[in-house]
Amino acid sequence: MIAALALIALAALAALALGVLARAGREMGIEQWAVGGRGFGWIFVFLLLAGEIYTTFTFLGASGFSYGLGAPVYYILAYGSLAYVIAYFLLPPIWTYARTHGLHSQPDFFVRKYDSQALGALVALVDLIALIPYLVLQLTGLGIIVAAAGYGAVPKDLAIVIGAAIVTAYVMVSGVRGSAWTSVVKDVLILAVVLFLGLYLPFHLYGGIGPMFEKIAAAKPGFLIFHPSGQSVSWFVSTVLLTALGFFMWPHSFAACYTARDARVFRRNAIVLPIYQLILLFVFFVGFAAVLAVPGLKGAATNLALFKLATKEFPPAVVGLIGAAGVFTALVPGSLISMTAAMLLAKNLIGLARPAATNDQTVALAKWLVPVVMLVGLYFTITGNATIVTMLLVGYSFVTQLFPVVVASLMPRNLTTAAGAFAGILAGVVVATILTFTHATIGTLLPGVPEVIRDLNVGIIALAANVIVLIAVSALTRSSRARAAA
């Protein structure tokens, strides 16, 4: 137990040291703090974008999902791969526009494209609403990892508070550079751990990956195929589509694209990242290996599948190394999220009341808002109990509403007006909110439709409402403007 705790503590201290050292003699004005001086090469950008693959969601949620639900877990593998194909075409023009106009946050893009501060404020609000569950996800995962890998010696809430303090400290000092430096260690560690666990456990417990699936299929018939209803094939396809569209609409991923040195970085990464995504299979293998080895986990407890199996099969030193890798999967994305949320508040919301504020004043305010964001995240983390996958999907239902407006803005002739963009996003978010809080599904809303439609991800309704309102309001406001001009 002492060895495990020592390795976890070492990982936390290493993250803090790397994060602080990342500023390395640079003045942390808004260009350096928020977008890394727009000088990151393909490796740093790769690591920042890959941060979306290997978070606590992957480390715990994906293994827990495969343990609890079986075949539907493969949506996680599919949507990221599809998102990188979209990124090949989408990110270069976004980067070019951001560099030309000196943008620092995702709402800045909407303000510039549609000449509307109100639209920027709405996007900032949507971003913040989506980011809080994502931050909660990372902090929740951190608590689970430290408590499990430390054999319960460190209380979960204490681990969360310590991790939040570390992230807050190095984000305030180094901004996005701190996230990039810690990403290097995170990816090396997580790759080593995931590959080892994903190969060793199936062979050790079952004699191989094939025999493992054969034994699971015999013990739990139907577990390894899509469910006939609920999380069926139609749920899989619609969920992959929705999450792929929303993948780069997360404000921290969107803004991370501003850090690149040139547009070619994104095309190189779009080629490599889908291959890198295949490493997720080894995370799934860990969850599947736990199905028969540590049976009986239900609900949010399925997030513990990986560590339940690890503590059963390995000595404390190995468990501590796994925990150390897990700590980095929480701290790195947590740092990007908290920094992004602070920038949204400082520049795109509070900034509306401070139109004369300089960039130096804005970044100074953003730095001091980081602990405020983290305190909000801590509150919801300590008082909440949602499963990790559920938390992520709630955030996705909001950020995906930005996709139609972004795509429209990149067209040679953008027919969407600022009013149409505002109304469409608002309609989509309102519908998504209602559906989330009422726990509605297409099946409950339209009970008479065929099963293939009943099982579609309910986010389809929110996105459809968004597009319909966007088109209608844009058409009306274009007509009004044309009449006024005449």
N, C-alpha and C positions, 0 to 999 in steps of 0.2 A: 504493500500500500504506500509506503514511504517513497519508493522508487517512482510509482505512478504520479504521486503528488509533485515530486521534484521535477519531473519532466514537464508536467502541465504548467508549473510555475515558471520554469525556464522558457517555455514557449510564450507565455504572457510577457515576460520581461524582454525577450528577444523582439517581440512585436513592438513594444514600447520604444526600445532602443532604435530599431530600424526606422520606425515612424518619425522619431525626433531627428535622427541623423539625416533624414532625406532632404531636409532643407539646405544642408551643406553650403553655407555661405551665401545663399540667395536671399534677396529681399522678398518677403512674401506679400507683394501687392496682389491685386486681383488677378492679374494675368498668370502669375506663378501659382497662387493659392488655389484658384478655381480651375484653370485649364493647363497647368504645367508649362506655361510659356509657349504653348502650341508647338512643342518641339519633340514630342515622344515618337520614337521609331516604332517599327512593327512589333518588337518584342514587348515593350511596355503596354502598347495598345492591346496587343494580343492578351496579355495577362489581365488587363482591366476588363476587357470584354469576356474573357474566360471566367472572370469572377462570377458571372451569371450562371455558369455551369456548376461550379463547385462551391456552393454555399452550404449552410447547415440544412437547407432544404434537401440538397442532394445527399449529404452525409447521413442524415437521419430520416428525413421525410421519404426519400426514394426507397431506401432499404425498408423502412416501415410500411410503405405503400405496397411493395412487392410481397412483404410478409403477410399483410392483412388482406389484400385484394387480388393478388396474382396478376393475371395478364394485363389488366388496365394500366399497370405501371408503365408500359411501353410508350404511353403518350409522352412521357418526359423525354425519352430518347428521340422521338419523332419531331416534336415541335421545335426544339433547338436547331436541329439540322435544317428544317425548312426555314427557320428564321434567318440563318446565315445565307441562304440563297437570296432571300429578300434583301438582306444587308448589302450584298454585292452591288445591287442597283440603287438602293435607297441611301446609304450612308455617304458615298462620295459627294453627291450634290448638296447634302446637308452640311457636310464639312466645308465645302467651298463657300457656301453662303455664310456660314458662321465666321469663317476666317475673314471674308471680305468685309463683313459688317461688325466685327469685333464682339461677337456674342459670348455670353458667359453662362447662360442657363437655358433650359428648354423653353420656358415662357418667352424669353427674348426672341426666339425664332418666330413665334406666333405674333408677337407685337410688331416685329419688322415686316413679316410677310403680309400681314393683314392691316397694318397701320392702326392697331387698336390696343390701347392699354387695358381696356376692359376685358378683351379676350385673353390677354396675358395674365391678368389677375385670376380669371376663371381657371385657366390651365394650371396656374400655381396652386390654387385651392384643390383641384382634382389631384394634382401630383402629391400634395401633402397628405390628403386623405388616403391615397394609395400607399405612400411611403411608410406611414406609421405601422400598418400591419406587416410590411416587409422588415422594418426595423425590429418589431416585436418578434418576428420569426427568428431573426438572427440571435437576439438576446435569449429567447426561449431555448433555442438550440444550444447556446453556450451553457446555460444552466444545466440542461440535461447532460451534456457532455462531461462537464466538470464533476457533477454529482455522481454520474455513473462510473467514469474513469477513475475518480478518486475514492471509489468504494464508499461513498456517502460521508466521507470525513469532512468535506466542505459543503455546507448547506447550499442548495441551488440558488436561493435568492442572494446570498453573499457572493457567490461566483458571478452572478449577473451584474451586481453592483460594481465589483472589481473590474470586470471586463468593460463595462460602460465607462468607467473612469479612465482606463487605459486608452480606449478609442478617443474619448473626448480630448485627452491631453495631446495625443499626437496629431489629431485632425486640426486642433487649434494652432499648433506650431507649424505643421508642414502641408496641410491641405491635401490635394490630390497626389502630390509626390509621395507622401507617407503611405497612401493606399497602394501606389505602384510598387514601392520598394517591398512592402510586406507581402504583396502578391507573389513575388518571386519565391520567397520561402514557402508560402502557402501551397503553391502549385507543385513544387518539388516534393514536399511532404505528403500531400494528399495523393499524388500519383503513386508514390511508393507504397503507401498504406493501402490504397484501394486495390491496386494490382495484386499485392500480396494476399490480402484477405479474400478477394474474389477468386483467386486460384487455389490458395491453400485450403480454405474451409470446405469447398465442395469435394476436393480430393481426399482430404483428411476424414471427413464425416461420411462420405458416400462412395468414394472410389472414383470420382470424376464428375464432370458437369452433366454429361448425359445420364449416368446412373442416378444423379440427384433428382433430375426432373422425372425420371421413370418412377422413383420411389414416391415422390410427391403426388404424381398423377394417380398412382395406385392407392395412396392413403387418402387423397382428397380429390375424388373425381370431379372434373369440371373446373378446378381451381386454375389451371394453366391455359384456359381458353376464355374468350370474352363471354361475359354474362349474357343470357338471352334477353334480359331487360335491365334497365337501370344503366350500369356502366357497360353498355353494349358496344358493338362496332360503330353505330351512328353517334353514340356519345364520344367515342374515341376520335372519330374523324372531325366532328365539330369542335371538340376541345383542342385538338392539335391545331386546327385552323385559327381559332380565336387566340390561343396563347402565342402562336407564331406571329400573328399580326401585332400583338402587344409587346413582343419581346424587347424591341428597341425603343418602345414608347415609354419605358421606365425612365424617369427624368435623370437618374444617375448614369444610366447607360447612354442615353441621348447626349448628355453633357460630356461624358467621357470621350465621345467621338471628337469633341472640339480639341482634344489634347494632341491629336496626330500631327505629324510633320507634313504629310502630303496625302492626297487621296488614294494613292496606290496601296497604302497601308491596309485599307479596308478590303480591297480586292484580294490581296495576299491572304489576309486572315479569313476571309469568307471561304477560301479554298481549303485552308488547313483546319479551321475550327470544327467542321462536321466530322472529320476524322477523330479529332480530339474528343468529340462528344461520345464516341464509341466506348470510351473508358467507363461511361456510366453503366454499361452492361455488367461490369465487375461489382458495382454497388448493388445492382439488382441480385446478382448471384449471392451476395452476403445475406440479403433479406430472404431469398428462397432457401438458403442453407439453414436459416433459423427456424423455418416453418415447422419442421419435425424435431429439431434439436431443442428448441425452447418454446413449446406450444403454450397456448392459453392467453397470450397478450391481446387485449381488446382496446378499441378506441385510441385515445392519445398515447396509451402505453405501448402501442406498436412502434412509436418513435424510438423506443428503447431496444428494439430487436437486435441491432448491431452490437450494442454494448452488453446486452444480456448474454449474447453468444460469445463475445470476446472475453468477458470476465470468467466465463465457464471454461474456455479452452486455452487461455493464455496466462502466463505469469504476469504479475503487476507491472514489470518494466515494459512489456509489450503493450499492455493495456494503456500505460501512460503515454507511450509513443503515439498510439492511436488517438488518445485524448488530446495530445499536443497538436496533431494535425487538425483535429476537429475544432480546437480553439481558434486556429487561423481561419477556418472556414466561416467562423462567426465574426471575427474582428475585421477582416478585410472588407467584405461587403457592408458591414455595419458602419465602417468609417466613410465609405462612399455615400451611403444613404444619409448619414447625419450631416455631412458636409453639404450635400445637395439640398437637403431640407432647409438648412440654415441660409444658403444662398437664395432660395426661393422666397423665404421670409424677408431677408434683408433687402433684396433688390426688387422683387416683383410684387410684394404686398406692402410691407412697411415703406418701401421705396416710393410708393405712390404718394405718400404723405410727405416725402422728402425729395421733391423733384430736383432740387439744387445740390443734392449730395454728390460728392466726388467719388471716384472709384475707391480711393483710399478709405474714405468714410464708410462706404458700403461694405468693403471687405472687413474692416475693423468690427462693424456691427455683426456681420456674419459669423466671425470667429467667436464672439461672445454669445451668439445664439445657439452654437453647437451644444453647450451643456443644457440649454433649455429644451432643445429637441430631444436630447438623451433622457432628460427627466420625464418627459411625456412618454417616451418609449418604455422607460422603466416602470412607470405607473401601469400601463396597459399590460406589460409583460407579467408583472407580479400579481395582478388581479385577474388575468385571463386564463382560459383553459382550452382554447381551440386547438385542434390538431395542426401540425405544421403545413400539410398540404392544403387544408381548408383556408388558412390564413393567406397563403400565396395566391390562391384562386380568387379570393375576394379582391385583392389588390389588382390582379390582372383584369377583372371585370371593369375597373375604372380606367386604367391607362389605355386599354384597347380602344376606348372611345376617341382617343386623339388620332388614331391611324388614318381615318378617311380625310381629315382636314390636312394632315401632313402631306399625304399623297396628292391631294388636290392642289396644294400650294406649289408642288414641284412640276406640275403640268405646264406645257408651253403656253397654254391659255387657261388660266385659272378662273372658272366660272363661279367659284364659291365666294360669297361676300363675307365680310367680317360678321355681319348680323347672322348670316346662315351658319357660319362656323360656330359662333357662340351658341345659337339655338340648338344645333345638332349635338354638340358636346353635352350641353345641359340636359337635353332630352335623354340621351343615352345614359348619363350618370343617374338621373332621377329614376329611370326604369330599372337600372341595375341595382340601385339602392332598395327600391321597393321589392324586387325579386329576392334580394339577399335577405332582407329582414323578415319577409313573409315565408321564406324557405320554399318559394314556389318553383315548380318545374313546368315544362311545356305540357307534361302529362296531366298535372293538376289544373292547369289553365284551359287546356283543350283535351278533355278526357276521351273524346270520341275519335281522335285521329289515330292513324296506324302507329304501331309500336316504334317503327323506325323514326317517326317524327317525334313521338313522345319522349324519346331518349336523347334528343338533340340537346346540347349544352344550352342552358337557359340564356346565356350571354348573347346568343343569336338574336333574341328578341330585342335586347338593349341596343345592339349594333344596328339592327334593322331600323329601329325607331330613330336612331341617330342619323342614318343616311337619308331616310324619308324627310325628316324635319330639315336637315341641311339643304337638300335639294329644293324643297318647297319654299323655305324662307329666302334662300339665295335668289330663286326665280322672282319672288315678290319684290325683294329689295333692289334687284337689278332693274325691274320694270319701273319701280318708283323713281330710281335715279335717272333712268332714261327719260321719263316723263318730265322730271324736274329740269333736266338739261335742255329739253325741247322748249 
